[in-house]
Amino acid sequence: MDTTKLKDRLEDKARGLQNPVENVALTPSESGYLALNNNALDVIRANLKNQPLSFDLFDIVKSPSGGSTVFSVPGLAGDEAEKELTGIILDYTTPRAYWDTPDPVEGTPPVCLSQNSIISHDGKSCAHCPYNDFGSKDGESAAKACKESVLIFLLRPNSIIPVLVRVPVTSKGRFLKYSTRLLSALTPISSVVTKITLEKATSKAGKPYALFNFEAVNVLSAADAANAKEYARQFMELVSSAEMIPDLAEAS
């Protein structure tokens, strides 16, 4: 089957769906980002027909296994291999979750969950939880029984819906250090274009895994930075209304 023709047809259909019934055209901002114009959010609201922007509507980019340094990114014609991800970070969450089995089956809901790694869903402090202690996972390694991660809402140039990039705990510190460096320069994270890449690493047990790297490769103009900030605010209101908290964690 000619996948190139299929992809072209799907892309044509997707471009048609980007415009609501009123046939309002979307044009990129000065930086080339399709979402940073006055009517992108109107397009989202019109196409959703007042339905919530639920978690399962987002494309998710996960950390590759086996130390691979290539992302697998969902696309119109299937997953596509990409060496780097570039876009504007609209927002991020720092979820954590605990399963009462060492190897939960994928899709199994956690016993306990926190959206921000500070307070659990039932109002308890994560800092004082015994499953937050180093070594609580198996008593042999320094791993915690409660699994931490970062979930990034990454807006790419040719889309008005961000992809979700799931950063594992092994790279959580790297991301937080990156965001802190931006903070120290009084730079909002949504006002820069961030490039995310991977590098191969090996655990103390000899298992390969991928480490995430974060780099600011461009600074948005004042106008685009203001638009990105407002877009992020309104978009995350749509996301929050969908009550995504139960779906933020992932068993793997």
Summary of the structure (lengths in Angstrom):
residues: 252
radius of gyration: 19.3
end to end distance: 33.3
largest distance: 61.0
contacts: 699
relative contact order: 0.19
helix: 29%
strand: 27%
